[in-house]
Amino acid sequence: MTKEEYLALAGSRYDELEALKQHDNFYDYEKGLVDILQELGREYLMHSLNESSTSTDRRKKKLSPDLEK
């Protein structure tokens, strides 16, 4: 994932972050913030895993004989 792609992903959550200011107490604000940031992290992780799993070598990996014990 490039920096621009990440910034676009984070930018898509900006309105949700701004909407948190409407909460009356800190607990609701913090819970909303944690939920948004966890979802953002999950999306980043899924994108990163999808990029790394697109290798052209899809053969099953075999352990060397001395590691199979």
N, CA, C and O atoms as a Tripos MOL2 file, in Angstrom:
@<TRIPOS>MOLECULE
protein
  276   275    69     0     0
PROTEIN
NO_CHARGES

@<TRIPOS>ATOM
      1 N           0.8500   -1.1620    0.0000 N.3       1 MET1
      2 CA          0.0000    0.0000    0.0000 C.3       1 MET1
      3 C           0.9010    1.2320    0.0000 C.2       1 MET1
      4 O           1.8400    1.3360    0.7900 O.2       1 MET1
      5 N           0.6040    2.1300   -0.8730 N.am      2 THR2
      6 CA          1.4000    3.3500   -0.9390 C.3       2 THR2
      7 C           0.8930    4.3600    0.0880 C.2       2 THR2
      8 O          -0.1880    4.2110    0.6590 O.2       2 THR2
      9 N           1.6950    5.3710    0.3000 N.am      3 LYS3
     10 CA          1.3120    6.4110    1.2480 C.3       3 LYS3
     11 C           0.0260    7.0970    0.7940 C.2       3 LYS3
     12 O          -0.8380    7.4110    1.6130 O.2       3 LYS3
     13 N          -0.0940    7.3250   -0.4940 N.am      4 GLU4
     14 CA         -1.2890    7.9830   -1.0310 C.3       4 GLU4
     15 C          -2.5360    7.1270   -0.8150 C.2       4 GLU4
     16 O          -3.6010    7.6500   -0.4880 O.2       4 GLU4
     17 N          -2.4030    5.8120   -0.9990 N.am      5 GLU5
     18 CA         -3.5350    4.9110   -0.7800 C.3       5 GLU5
     19 C          -3.9510    4.9110    0.6960 C.2       5 GLU5
     20 O          -5.1400    4.9140    1.0150 O.2       5 GLU5
     21 N          -2.9620    4.9060    1.5840 N.am      6 TYR6
     22 CA         -3.2730    4.9400    3.0120 C.3       6 TYR6
     23 C          -3.9550    6.2510    3.3900 C.2       6 TYR6
     24 O          -4.9360    6.2580    4.1340 O.2       6 TYR6
     25 N          -3.4320    7.3520    2.8760 N.am      7 LEU7
     26 CA         -4.0290    8.6480    3.1920 C.3       7 LEU7
     27 C          -5.4620    8.7360    2.6690 C.2       7 LEU7
     28 O          -6.3220    9.3370    3.3130 O.2       7 LEU7
     29 N          -5.7200    8.1440    1.5100 N.am      8 ALA8
     30 CA         -7.0850    8.1250    0.9790 C.3       8 ALA8
     31 C          -7.9860    7.2850    1.8810 C.2       8 ALA8
     32 O          -9.1330    7.6520    2.1380 O.2       8 ALA8
     33 N          -7.4670    6.1650    2.3560 N.am      9 LEU9
     34 CA         -8.2270    5.2980    3.2580 C.3       9 LEU9
     35 C          -8.5270    6.0210    4.5740 C.2       9 LEU9
     36 O          -9.6550    5.9850    5.0660 O.2       9 LEU9
     37 N          -7.5200    6.6710    5.1310 N.am     10 ALA10
     38 CA         -7.7120    7.4170    6.3710 C.3      10 ALA10
     39 C          -8.6170    8.6240    6.1420 C.2      10 ALA10
     40 O          -9.4280    8.9660    7.0020 O.2      10 ALA10
     41 N          -8.4790    9.2640    4.9930 N.am     11 GLY11
     42 CA         -9.3110   10.4190    4.6720 C.3      11 GLY11
     43 C         -10.7840   10.0650    4.5590 C.2      11 GLY11
     44 O         -11.6530   10.8930    4.8310 O.2      11 GLY11
     45 N         -11.0580    8.8380    4.1570 N.am     12 SER12
     46 CA        -12.4540    8.4140    4.0460 C.3      12 SER12
     47 C         -13.1120    8.2980    5.4230 C.2      12 SER12
     48 O         -14.3390    8.2900    5.5200 O.2      12 SER12
     49 N         -12.3270    8.2100    6.4670 N.am     13 ARG13
     50 CA        -12.8360    8.1100    7.8440 C.3      13 ARG13
     51 C         -12.8840    9.4670    8.5520 C.2      13 ARG13
     52 O         -13.3330    9.5480    9.6950 O.2      13 ARG13
     53 N         -12.4340   10.5140    7.8990 N.am     14 TYR14
     54 CA        -12.3380   11.8230    8.5410 C.3      14 TYR14
     55 C         -13.6930   12.3350    9.0230 C.2      14 TYR14
     56 O         -13.7940   12.8540   10.1340 O.2      14 TYR14
     57 N         -14.7230   12.1970    8.2110 N.am     15 ASP15
     58 CA        -16.0510   12.6740    8.6140 C.3      15 ASP15
     59 C         -16.5580   11.9390    9.8540 C.2      15 ASP15
     60 O         -17.2060   12.5330   10.7150 O.2      15 ASP15
     61 N         -16.2570   10.6450    9.9360 N.am     16 GLU16
     62 CA        -16.6500    9.8790   11.1200 C.3      16 GLU16
     63 C         -15.9210   10.3910   12.3620 C.2      16 GLU16
     64 O         -16.5080   10.4900   13.4390 O.2      16 GLU16
     65 N         -14.6360   10.7150   12.1990 N.am     17 LEU17
     66 CA        -13.8610   11.2370   13.3240 C.3      17 LEU17
     67 C         -14.3900   12.5930   13.7690 C.2      17 LEU17
     68 O         -14.4650   12.8650   14.9670 O.2      17 LEU17
     69 N         -14.7500   13.4330   12.8330 N.am     18 GLU18
     70 CA        -15.2960   14.7430   13.1660 C.3      18 GLU18
     71 C         -16.6490   14.6160   13.8570 C.2      18 GLU18
     72 O         -16.9750   15.4180   14.7320 O.2      18 GLU18
     73 N         -17.4310   13.6230   13.4730 N.am     19 ALA19
     74 CA        -18.7470   13.4190   14.0770 C.3      19 ALA19
     75 C         -18.6340   13.0160   15.5490 C.2      19 ALA19
     76 O         -19.5940   13.1640   16.3060 O.2      19 ALA19
     77 N         -17.4860   12.5150   15.9540 N.am     20 LEU20
     78 CA        -17.2890   12.1210   17.3550 C.3      20 LEU20
     79 C         -17.3560   13.3130   18.2960 C.2      20 LEU20
     80 O         -17.6340   13.1500   19.4840 O.2      20 LEU20
     81 N         -17.1080   14.4920   17.7860 N.am     21 LYS21
     82 CA        -17.1310   15.6920   18.6280 C.3      21 LYS21
     83 C         -18.5340   15.9870   19.1600 C.2      21 LYS21
     84 O         -18.6870   16.7920   20.0780 O.2      21 LYS21
     85 N         -19.5390   15.3580   18.6050 N.am     22 GLN22
     86 CA        -20.9150   15.5840   19.0300 C.3      22 GLN22
     87 C         -21.2710   14.8320   20.3100 C.2      22 GLN22
     88 O         -22.3130   15.1000   20.9080 O.2      22 GLN22
     89 N         -20.4260   13.9010   20.7370 N.am     23 HIS23
     90 CA        -20.7070   13.1290   21.9420 C.3      23 HIS23
     91 C         -20.6080   14.0150   23.1890 C.2      23 HIS23
     92 O         -19.7760   14.9180   23.2770 O.2      23 HIS23
     93 N         -21.4860   13.7180   24.1430 N.am     24 ASP24
     94 CA        -21.5410   14.5140   25.3630 C.3      24 ASP24
     95 C         -20.4930   14.1170   26.3990 C.2      24 ASP24
     96 O         -20.0750   14.9420   27.2120 O.2      24 ASP24
     97 N         -20.0680   12.8560   26.3700 N.am     25 ASN25
     98 CA        -19.0990   12.4350   27.3800 C.3      25 ASN25
     99 C         -17.8750   11.7920   26.7210 C.2      25 ASN25
    100 O         -17.9030   11.3580   25.5690 O.2      25 ASN25
    101 N         -16.8260   11.7580   27.4980 N.am     26 PHE26
    102 CA        -15.5480   11.2700   26.9690 C.3      26 PHE26
    103 C         -15.5880    9.7730   26.6730 C.2      26 PHE26
    104 O         -14.9170    9.3140   25.7480 O.2      26 PHE26
    105 N         -16.3560    9.0100   27.4340 N.am     27 TYR27
    106 CA        -16.4130    7.5660   27.2220 C.3      27 TYR27
    107 C         -16.9260    7.2460   25.8170 C.2      27 TYR27
    108 O         -16.3280    6.4370   25.1090 O.2      27 TYR27
    109 N         -18.0200    7.8710   25.4160 N.am     28 ASP28
    110 CA        -18.5710    7.6220   24.0810 C.3      28 ASP28
    111 C         -17.6030    8.0760   22.9880 C.2      28 ASP28
    112 O         -17.4580    7.4120   21.9610 O.2      28 ASP28
    113 N         -16.9470    9.2110   23.2190 N.am     29 TYR29
    114 CA        -15.9540    9.7160   22.2640 C.3      29 TYR29
    115 C         -14.8140    8.7180   22.0930 C.2      29 TYR29
    116 O         -14.4170    8.3880   20.9750 O.2      29 TYR29
    117 N         -14.2990    8.2470   23.2250 N.am     30 GLU30
    118 CA        -13.1730    7.3060   23.1870 C.3      30 GLU30
    119 C         -13.5730    5.9800   22.5400 C.2      30 GLU30
    120 O         -12.8110    5.4270   21.7480 O.2      30 GLU30
    121 N         -14.7440    5.4710   22.8650 N.am     31 LYS31
    122 CA        -15.2080    4.2180   22.2910 C.3      31 LYS31
    123 C         -15.3810    4.3540   20.7830 C.2      31 LYS31
    124 O         -14.9980    3.4520   20.0370 O.2      31 LYS31
    125 N         -15.9430    5.4470   20.3300 N.am     32 GLY32
    126 CA        -16.0990    5.6850   18.9000 C.3      32 GLY32
    127 C         -14.7610    5.7870   18.1960 C.2      32 GLY32
    128 O         -14.5900    5.2590   17.0970 O.2      32 GLY32
    129 N         -13.8150    6.4640   18.8230 N.am     33 LEU33
    130 CA        -12.4830    6.6170   18.2570 C.3      33 LEU33
    131 C         -11.7860    5.2620   18.1320 C.2      33 LEU33
    132 O         -11.1830    4.9610   17.1020 O.2      33 LEU33
    133 N         -11.8700    4.4580   19.1720 N.am     34 VAL34
    134 CA        -11.2600    3.1280   19.1420 C.3      34 VAL34
    135 C         -11.8740    2.2800   18.0420 C.2      34 VAL34
    136 O         -11.1550    1.5890   17.3210 O.2      34 VAL34
    137 N         -13.1970    2.3220   17.9030 N.am     35 ASP35
    138 CA        -13.8610    1.5350   16.8640 C.3      35 ASP35
    139 C         -13.4130    1.9490   15.4680 C.2      35 ASP35
    140 O         -13.1460    1.0970   14.6200 O.2      35 ASP35
    141 N         -13.3310    3.2520   15.2300 N.am     36 ILE36
    142 CA        -12.9240    3.7510   13.9160 C.3      36 ILE36
    143 C         -11.4810    3.3740   13.6250 C.2      36 ILE36
    144 O         -11.1680    2.9330   12.5190 O.2      36 ILE36
    145 N         -10.6040    3.5410   14.5970 N.am     37 LEU37
    146 CA         -9.1880    3.2420   14.3780 C.3      37 LEU37
    147 C          -8.9430    1.7370   14.2200 C.2      37 LEU37
    148 O          -8.0630    1.3350   13.4590 O.2      37 LEU37
    149 N          -9.7060    0.9090   14.9250 N.am     38 GLN38
    150 CA         -9.5640   -0.5320   14.7480 C.3      38 GLN38
    151 C         -10.0000   -0.9440   13.3490 C.2      38 GLN38
    152 O          -9.3520   -1.7760   12.7140 O.2      38 GLN38
    153 N         -11.0860   -0.3700   12.8720 N.am     39 GLU39
    154 CA        -11.5590   -0.6870   11.5270 C.3      39 GLU39
    155 C         -10.5490   -0.2140   10.4760 C.2      39 GLU39
    156 O         -10.2960   -0.9160    9.4970 O.2      39 GLU39
    157 N          -9.9820    0.9570   10.6750 N.am     40 LEU40
    158 CA         -8.9560    1.4680    9.7710 C.3      40 LEU40
    159 C          -7.7460    0.5400    9.7690 C.2      40 LEU40
    160 O          -7.2100    0.2230    8.7070 O.2      40 LEU40
    161 N          -7.3180    0.1090   10.9370 N.am     41 GLY41
    162 CA         -6.1940   -0.8290   11.0380 C.3      41 GLY41
    163 C          -6.5050   -2.1580   10.3810 C.2      41 GLY41
    164 O          -5.6380   -2.7480    9.7370 O.2      41 GLY41
    165 N          -7.7270   -2.6380   10.5340 N.am     42 ARG42
    166 CA         -8.1440   -3.8950    9.9160 C.3      42 ARG42
    167 C          -8.1020   -3.7790    8.3880 C.2      42 ARG42
    168 O          -7.6270   -4.6860    7.7060 O.2      42 ARG42
    169 N          -8.5970   -2.6640    7.8610 N.am     43 GLU43
    170 CA         -8.5800   -2.4550    6.4120 C.3      43 GLU43
    171 C          -7.1440   -2.3770    5.8950 C.2      43 GLU43
    172 O          -6.8330   -2.9290    4.8400 O.2      43 GLU43
    173 N          -6.2740   -1.6950    6.6320 N.am     44 TYR44
    174 CA         -4.8660   -1.5930    6.2440 C.3      44 TYR44
    175 C          -4.2070   -2.9730    6.2390 C.2      44 TYR44
    176 O          -3.4820   -3.3210    5.3070 O.2      44 TYR44
    177 N          -4.4660   -3.7430    7.2780 N.am     45 LEU45
    178 CA         -3.8880   -5.0790    7.3830 C.3      45 LEU45
    179 C          -4.3710   -5.9830    6.2550 C.2      45 LEU45
    180 O          -3.5750   -6.6940    5.6420 O.2      45 LEU45
    181 N          -5.6610   -5.9580    5.9850 N.am     46 MET46
    182 CA         -6.2050   -6.8000    4.9120 C.3      46 MET46
    183 C          -5.6060   -6.4120    3.5690 C.2      46 MET46
    184 O          -5.2830   -7.2820    2.7610 O.2      46 MET46
    185 N          -5.4560   -5.1270    3.3250 N.am     47 HIS47
    186 CA         -4.8630   -4.6810    2.0700 C.3      47 HIS47
    187 C          -3.4060   -5.1270    1.9830 C.2      47 HIS47
    188 O          -2.9510   -5.5750    0.9310 O.2      47 HIS47
    189 N          -2.6840   -5.0050    3.0840 N.am     48 SER48
    190 CA         -1.2730   -5.4140    3.0980 C.3      48 SER48
    191 C          -1.1310   -6.9190    2.9030 C.2      48 SER48
    192 O          -0.2280   -7.3600    2.1920 O.2      48 SER48
    193 N          -1.9950   -7.7090    3.5140 N.am     49 LEU49
    194 CA         -1.9300   -9.1620    3.3570 C.3      49 LEU49
    195 C          -2.2830   -9.5660    1.9340 C.2      49 LEU49
    196 O          -1.6790  -10.4880    1.3860 O.2      49 LEU49
    197 N          -3.2380   -8.8970    1.3390 N.am     50 ASN50
    198 CA         -3.6060   -9.2150   -0.0390 C.3      50 ASN50
    199 C          -2.4780   -8.9000   -1.0020 C.2      50 ASN50
    200 O          -2.2870   -9.6180   -1.9830 O.2      50 ASN50
    201 N          -1.7280   -7.8410   -0.7420 N.am     51 GLU51
    202 CA         -0.5970   -7.5050   -1.6020 C.3      51 GLU51
    203 C           0.4950   -8.5590   -1.5020 C.2      51 GLU51
    204 O           1.0790   -8.9420   -2.5160 O.2      51 GLU51
    205 N           0.7740   -9.0280   -0.3030 N.am     52 SER52
    206 CA          1.8650   -9.9780   -0.1180 C.3      52 SER52
    207 C           1.4930  -11.3890   -0.5560 C.2      52 SER52
    208 O           2.3810  -12.2070   -0.7950 O.2      52 SER52
    209 N           0.2110  -11.6940   -0.6670 N.am     53 SER53
    210 CA         -0.1960  -13.0450   -1.0440 C.3      53 SER53
    211 C          -0.3330  -13.2180   -2.5460 C.2      53 SER53
    212 O          -0.7790  -14.2690   -3.0050 O.2      53 SER53
    213 N           0.0360  -12.2220   -3.3100 N.am     54 THR54
    214 CA         -0.1150  -12.3080   -4.7590 C.3      54 THR54
    215 C           1.1790  -12.7230   -5.4450 C.2      54 THR54
    216 O           1.4090  -12.3720   -6.6020 O.2      54 THR54
    217 N           2.0110  -13.4580   -4.7490 N.am     55 SER55
    218 CA          3.2490  -13.9170   -5.3730 C.3      55 SER55
    219 C           2.9290  -14.9420   -6.4500 C.2      55 SER55
    220 O           1.8910  -15.6010   -6.4010 O.2      55 SER55
    221 N           3.8130  -15.0710   -7.4090 N.am     56 THR56
    222 CA          3.5830  -15.9970   -8.5130 C.3      56 THR56
    223 C           3.9740  -17.4250   -8.1540 C.2      56 THR56
    224 O           3.5860  -18.3660   -8.8460 O.2      56 THR56
    225 N           4.7360  -17.5950   -7.0790 N.am     57 ASP57
    226 CA          5.1680  -18.9290   -6.6640 C.3      57 ASP57
    227 C           4.1720  -19.4840   -5.6560 C.2      57 ASP57
    228 O           4.2370  -19.1590   -4.4710 O.2      57 ASP57
    229 N           3.2590  -20.3150   -6.1200 N.am     58 ARG58
    230 CA          2.2030  -20.8460   -5.2530 C.3      58 ARG58
    231 C           2.4410  -22.3150   -4.8880 C.2      58 ARG58
    232 O           1.5180  -23.0080   -4.4600 O.2      58 ARG58
    233 N           3.6720  -22.7820   -5.0570 N.am     59 ARG59
    234 CA          3.9700  -24.1650   -4.6920 C.3      59 ARG59
    235 C           3.9490  -24.3380   -3.1940 C.2      59 ARG59
    236 O           4.2130  -23.4020   -2.4390 O.2      59 ARG59
    237 N           3.6310  -25.5480   -2.7720 N.am     60 LYS60
    238 CA          3.6310  -25.8480   -1.3520 C.3      60 LYS60
    239 C           5.0690  -25.8190   -0.8490 C.2      60 LYS60
    240 O           5.9640  -26.3830   -1.4800 O.2      60 LYS60
    241 N           5.2820  -25.1840    0.2490 N.am     61 LYS61
    242 CA          6.6220  -25.0930    0.8240 C.3      61 LYS61
    243 C           6.9140  -26.3660    1.6110 C.2      61 LYS61
    244 O           6.0700  -26.8500    2.3640 O.2      61 LYS61
    245 N           8.1090  -26.8960    1.4300 N.am     62 LYS62
    246 CA          8.4990  -28.1230    2.1140 C.3      62 LYS62
    247 C           9.6250  -27.8260    3.0880 C.2      62 LYS62
    248 O          10.5200  -27.0300    2.8030 O.2      62 LYS62
    249 N           9.5680  -28.4760    4.2410 N.am     63 LEU63
    250 CA         10.6080  -28.3270    5.2340 C.3      63 LEU63
    251 C          11.8180  -29.1690    4.8410 C.2      63 LEU63
    252 O          11.6860  -30.2110    4.2000 O.2      63 LEU63
    253 N          12.9740  -28.7050    5.2300 N.am     64 SER64
    254 CA         14.1590  -29.5050    4.9860 C.3      64 SER64
    255 C          14.1260  -30.7320    5.8960 C.2      64 SER64
    256 O          13.5110  -30.6690    6.9600 O.2      64 SER64
    257 N          14.7630  -31.8480    5.5210 N.am     65 PRO65
    258 CA         14.6770  -33.0980    6.2990 C.3      65 PRO65
    259 C          15.0710  -32.9540    7.7690 C.2      65 PRO65
    260 O          14.4950  -33.6290    8.6220 O.2      65 PRO65
    261 N          16.0260  -32.1020    8.0790 N.am     66 ASP66
    262 CA         16.4600  -31.9850    9.4660 C.3      66 ASP66
    263 C          15.4480  -31.2120   10.3290 C.2      66 ASP66
    264 O          15.5170  -31.2820   11.5560 O.2      66 ASP66
    265 N          14.5170  -30.4810    9.7150 N.am     67 LEU67
    266 CA         13.4930  -29.7580   10.4670 C.3      67 LEU67
    267 C          12.2010  -30.5660   10.6400 C.2      67 LEU67
    268 O          11.3240  -30.1500   11.3970 O.2      67 LEU67
    269 N          12.0640  -31.6840    9.9730 N.am     68 GLU68
    270 CA         10.8320  -32.4760   10.0150 C.3      68 GLU68
    271 C          10.7460  -33.3780   11.2410 C.2      68 GLU68
    272 O           9.7320  -34.0580   11.4000 O.2      68 GLU68
    273 N          11.7090  -33.4240   12.0810 N.am     69 LYS69
    274 CA         11.7490  -34.3190   13.2390 C.3      69 LYS69
    275 C          10.6410  -34.0840   14.1650 C.2      69 LYS69
    276 O          10.5380  -34.7590   15.1890 O.2      69 LYS69
@<TRIPOS>BOND
     1     1     2 1
     2     2     3 1
     3     3     4 2
     4     3     5 am
     5     5     6 1
     6     6     7 1
     7     7     8 2
     8     7     9 am
     9     9    10 1
    10    10    11 1
    11    11    12 2
    12    11    13 am
    13    13    14 1
    14    14    15 1
    15    15    16 2
    16    15    17 am
    17    17    18 1
    18    18    19 1
    19    19    20 2
    20    19    21 am
    21    21    22 1
    22    22    23 1
    23    23    24 2
    24    23    25 am
    25    25    26 1
    26    26    27 1
    27    27    28 2
    28    27    29 am
    29    29    30 1
    30    30    31 1
    31    31    32 2
    32    31    33 am
    33    33    34 1
    34    34    35 1
    35    35    36 2
    36    35    37 am
    37    37    38 1
    38    38    39 1
    39    39    40 2
    40    39    41 am
    41    41    42 1
    42    42    43 1
    43    43    44 2
    44    43    45 am
    45    45    46 1
    46    46    47 1
    47    47    48 2
    48    47    49 am
    49    49    50 1
    50    50    51 1
    51    51    52 2
    52    51    53 am
    53    53    54 1
    54    54    55 1
    55    55    56 2
    56    55    57 am
    57    57    58 1
    58    58    59 1
    59    59    60 2
    60    59    61 am
    61    61    62 1
    62    62    63 1
    63    63    64 2
    64    63    65 am
    65    65    66 1
    66    66    67 1
    67    67    68 2
    68    67    69 am
    69    69    70 1
    70    70    71 1
    71    71    72 2
    72    71    73 am
    73    73    74 1
    74    74    75 1
    75    75    76 2
    76    75    77 am
    77    77    78 1
    78    78    79 1
    79    79    80 2
    80    79    81 am
    81    81    82 1
    82    82    83 1
    83    83    84 2
    84    83    85 am
    85    85    86 1
    86    86    87 1
    87    87    88 2
    88    87    89 am
    89    89    90 1
    90    90    91 1
    91    91    92 2
    92    91    93 am
    93    93    94 1
    94    94    95 1
    95    95    96 2
    96    95    97 am
    97    97    98 1
    98    98    99 1
    99    99   100 2
   100    99   101 am
   101   101   102 1
   102   102   103 1
   103   103   104 2
   104   103   105 am
   105   105   106 1
   106   106   107 1
   107   107   108 2
   108   107   109 am
   109   109   110 1
   110   110   111 1
   111   111   112 2
   112   111   113 am
   113   113   114 1
   114   114   115 1
   115   115   116 2
   116   115   117 am
   117   117   118 1
   118   118   119 1
   119   119   120 2
   120   119   121 am
   121   121   122 1
   122   122   123 1
   123   123   124 2
   124   123   125 am
   125   125   126 1
   126   126   127 1
   127   127   128 2
   128   127   129 am
   129   129   130 1
   130   130   131 1
   131   131   132 2
   132   131   133 am
   133   133   134 1
   134   134   135 1
   135   135   136 2
   136   135   137 am
   137   137   138 1
   138   138   139 1
   139   139   140 2
   140   139   141 am
   141   141   142 1
   142   142   143 1
   143   143   144 2
   144   143   145 am
   145   145   146 1
   146   146   147 1
   147   147   148 2
   148   147   149 am
   149   149   150 1
   150   150   151 1
   151   151   152 2
   152   151   153 am
   153   153   154 1
   154   154   155 1
   155   155   156 2
   156   155   157 am
   157   157   158 1
   158   158   159 1
   159   159   160 2
   160   159   161 am
   161   161   162 1
   162   162   163 1
   163   163   164 2
   164   163   165 am
   165   165   166 1
   166   166   167 1
   167   167   168 2
   168   167   169 am
   169   169   170 1
   170   170   171 1
   171   171   172 2
   172   171   173 am
   173   173   174 1
   174   174   175 1
   175   175   176 2
   176   175   177 am
   177   177   178 1
   178   178   179 1
   179   179   180 2
   180   179   181 am
   181   181   182 1
   182   182   183 1
   183   183   184 2
   184   183   185 am
   185   185   186 1
   186   186   187 1
   187   187   188 2
   188   187   189 am
   189   189   190 1
   190   190   191 1
   191   191   192 2
   192   191   193 am
   193   193   194 1
   194   194   195 1
   195   195   196 2
   196   195   197 am
   197   197   198 1
   198   198   199 1
   199   199   200 2
   200   199   201 am
   201   201   202 1
   202   202   203 1
   203   203   204 2
   204   203   205 am
   205   205   206 1
   206   206   207 1
   207   207   208 2
   208   207   209 am
   209   209   210 1
   210   210   211 1
   211   211   212 2
   212   211   213 am
   213   213   214 1
   214   214   215 1
   215   215   216 2
   216   215   217 am
   217   217   218 1
   218   218   219 1
   219   219   220 2
   220   219   221 am
   221   221   222 1
   222   222   223 1
   223   223   224 2
   224   223   225 am
   225   225   226 1
   226   226   227 1
   227   227   228 2
   228   227   229 am
   229   229   230 1
   230   230   231 1
   231   231   232 2
   232   231   233 am
   233   233   234 1
   234   234   235 1
   235   235   236 2
   236   235   237 am
   237   237   238 1
   238   238   239 1
   239   239   240 2
   240   239   241 am
   241   241   242 1
   242   242   243 1
   243   243   244 2
   244   243   245 am
   245   245   246 1
   246   246   247 1
   247   247   248 2
   248   247   249 am
   249   249   250 1
   250   250   251 1
   251   251   252 2
   252   251   253 am
   253   253   254 1
   254   254   255 1
   255   255   256 2
   256   255   257 am
   257   257   258 1
   258   258   259 1
   259   259   260 2
   260   259   261 am
   261   261   262 1
   262   262   263 1
   263   263   264 2
   264   263   265 am
   265   265   266 1
   266   266   267 1
   267   267   268 2
   268   267   269 am
   269   269   270 1
   270   270   271 1
   271   271   272 2
   272   271   273 am
   273   273   274 1
   274   274   275 1
   275   275   276 2
@<TRIPOS>SUBSTRUCTURE
     1 MET1         2 RESIDUE 1 A MET
     2 THR2         6 RESIDUE 1 A THR
     3 LYS3        10 RESIDUE 1 A LYS
     4 GLU4        14 RESIDUE 1 A GLU
     5 GLU5        18 RESIDUE 1 A GLU
     6 TYR6        22 RESIDUE 1 A TYR
     7 LEU7        26 RESIDUE 1 A LEU
     8 ALA8        30 RESIDUE 1 A ALA
     9 LEU9        34 RESIDUE 1 A LEU
    10 ALA10       38 RESIDUE 1 A ALA
    11 GLY11       42 RESIDUE 1 A GLY
    12 SER12       46 RESIDUE 1 A SER
    13 ARG13       50 RESIDUE 1 A ARG
    14 TYR14       54 RESIDUE 1 A TYR
    15 ASP15       58 RESIDUE 1 A ASP
    16 GLU16       62 RESIDUE 1 A GLU
    17 LEU17       66 RESIDUE 1 A LEU
    18 GLU18       70 RESIDUE 1 A GLU
    19 ALA19       74 RESIDUE 1 A ALA
    20 LEU20       78 RESIDUE 1 A LEU
    21 LYS21       82 RESIDUE 1 A LYS
    22 GLN22       86 RESIDUE 1 A GLN
    23 HIS23       90 RESIDUE 1 A HIS
    24 ASP24       94 RESIDUE 1 A ASP
    25 ASN25       98 RESIDUE 1 A ASN
    26 PHE26      102 RESIDUE 1 A PHE
    27 TYR27      106 RESIDUE 1 A TYR
    28 ASP28      110 RESIDUE 1 A ASP
    29 TYR29      114 RESIDUE 1 A TYR
    30 GLU30      118 RESIDUE 1 A GLU
    31 LYS31      122 RESIDUE 1 A LYS
    32 GLY32      126 RESIDUE 1 A GLY
    33 LEU33      130 RESIDUE 1 A LEU
    34 VAL34      134 RESIDUE 1 A VAL
    35 ASP35      138 RESIDUE 1 A ASP
    36 ILE36      142 RESIDUE 1 A ILE
    37 LEU37      146 RESIDUE 1 A LEU
    38 GLN38      150 RESIDUE 1 A GLN
    39 GLU39      154 RESIDUE 1 A GLU
    40 LEU40      158 RESIDUE 1 A LEU
    41 GLY41      162 RESIDUE 1 A GLY
    42 ARG42      166 RESIDUE 1 A ARG
    43 GLU43      170 RESIDUE 1 A GLU
    44 TYR44      174 RESIDUE 1 A TYR
    45 LEU45      178 RESIDUE 1 A LEU
    46 MET46      182 RESIDUE 1 A MET
    47 HIS47      186 RESIDUE 1 A HIS
    48 SER48      190 RESIDUE 1 A SER
    49 LEU49      194 RESIDUE 1 A LEU
    50 ASN50      198 RESIDUE 1 A ASN
    51 GLU51      202 RESIDUE 1 A GLU
    52 SER52      206 RESIDUE 1 A SER
    53 SER53      210 RESIDUE 1 A SER
    54 THR54      214 RESIDUE 1 A THR
    55 SER55      218 RESIDUE 1 A SER
    56 THR56      222 RESIDUE 1 A THR
    57 ASP57      226 RESIDUE 1 A ASP
    58 ARG58      230 RESIDUE 1 A ARG
    59 ARG59      234 RESIDUE 1 A ARG
    60 LYS60      238 RESIDUE 1 A LYS
    61 LYS61      242 RESIDUE 1 A LYS
    62 LYS62      246 RESIDUE 1 A LYS
    63 LEU63      250 RESIDUE 1 A LEU
    64 SER64      254 RESIDUE 1 A SER
    65 PRO65      258 RESIDUE 1 A PRO
    66 ASP66      262 RESIDUE 1 A ASP
    67 LEU67      266 RESIDUE 1 A LEU
    68 GLU68      270 RESIDUE 1 A GLU
    69 LYS69      274 RESIDUE 1 A LYS
